[in-house]
């Protein structure tokens, strides 16, 4: 969805900029706008993935800590 929106915006901007330019200049600007939009989407996806990895890492660390606490409690209470 983001890629489609970004490409639509890039095409719209390209059309506005096309008023007094040659077809080659228009094509070059459209290529650049599309590449910029794609790069931005890649960066946004990478940021989202990094946030998910961090959240998952925090959850795993919490589970390990809880398991350690339970094992320590069991050792204290001789519940092995």
C-alpha positions as CSV (number, residue, x, y, z in Angstrom):
1,X,0.0,0.0,0.0
2,X,2.8,2.4,0.9
3,X,4.6,1.7,-2.3
4,X,1.5,2.4,-4.4
5,X,0.9,5.6,-2.6
6,X,4.5,6.7,-3.0
7,X,4.5,5.9,-6.7
8,X,1.3,7.8,-7.2
9,X,2.7,10.8,-5.5
10,X,5.9,10.5,-7.5
11,X,4.0,10.3,-10.8
12,X,1.8,13.3,-9.8
13,X,4.9,15.3,-8.9
14,X,6.5,14.3,-12.2
15,X,3.4,15.4,-14.1
16,X,3.5,18.8,-12.4
17,X,7.2,19.2,-13.1
18,X,6.7,18.2,-16.8
19,X,5.2,21.5,-17.9
20,X,8.4,23.0,-19.6
21,X,10.7,20.0,-19.8
22,X,11.8,17.6,-22.5
23,X,10.5,14.0,-22.5
24,X,14.0,12.9,-21.4
25,X,14.1,15.3,-18.5
26,X,10.6,14.1,-17.5
27,X,11.6,10.5,-17.6
28,X,14.8,11.2,-15.6
29,X,12.8,13.0,-12.9
30,X,10.2,10.2,-12.7
31,X,13.0,7.6,-12.4
32,X,14.6,9.6,-9.6
33,X,11.3,10.2,-7.8
34,X,10.4,6.5,-8.0
35,X,13.8,5.5,-6.7
36,X,13.5,8.0,-3.8
37,X,10.0,6.6,-2.9
38,X,11.2,3.0,-3.0
39,X,14.2,3.9,-0.8
40,X,12.0,5.6,1.7
41,X,9.7,2.6,1.8
42,X,12.7,0.3,2.4
43,X,13.9,2.5,5.2
44,X,10.4,2.5,6.8
45,X,10.2,-1.3,6.5
46,X,13.6,-1.7,8.1
47,X,12.6,0.5,11.0
48,X,9.5,-1.5,11.6
49,X,11.4,-4.7,11.4
50,X,14.0,-3.4,13.9
51,X,11.2,-2.4,16.3
52,X,9.7,-5.9,16.1
53,X,13.1,-7.6,16.6
54,X,13.7,-5.4,19.7
55,X,10.2,-6.2,21.1
56,X,10.7,-9.9,20.6
57,X,14.2,-9.8,22.2
58,X,12.7,-8.0,25.2
59,X,10.0,-10.7,25.5
60,X,12.5,-13.5,25.3
61,X,14.8,-11.9,27.8
62,X,11.9,-11.5,30.2
63,X,11.0,-15.2,29.8
64,X,14.5,-16.2,30.5
65,X,14.6,-14.1,33.6
66,X,11.3,-15.5,34.8
67,X,12.5,-19.1,34.2
68,X,15.7,-18.3,36.2
69,X,13.6,-16.9,39.1
70,X,11.4,-20.0,39.1
71,X,14.4,-22.3,39.1
72,X,16.0,-20.4,41.9
73,X,12.7,-20.6,43.9
74,X,12.5,-24.3,43.2
75,X,16.1,-24.8,44.4
76,X,15.4,-22.8,47.6
77,X,12.3,-24.9,48.3
78,X,14.0,-28.2,47.3
79,X,11.2,-28.7,44.8
80,X,13.3,-30.5,42.2
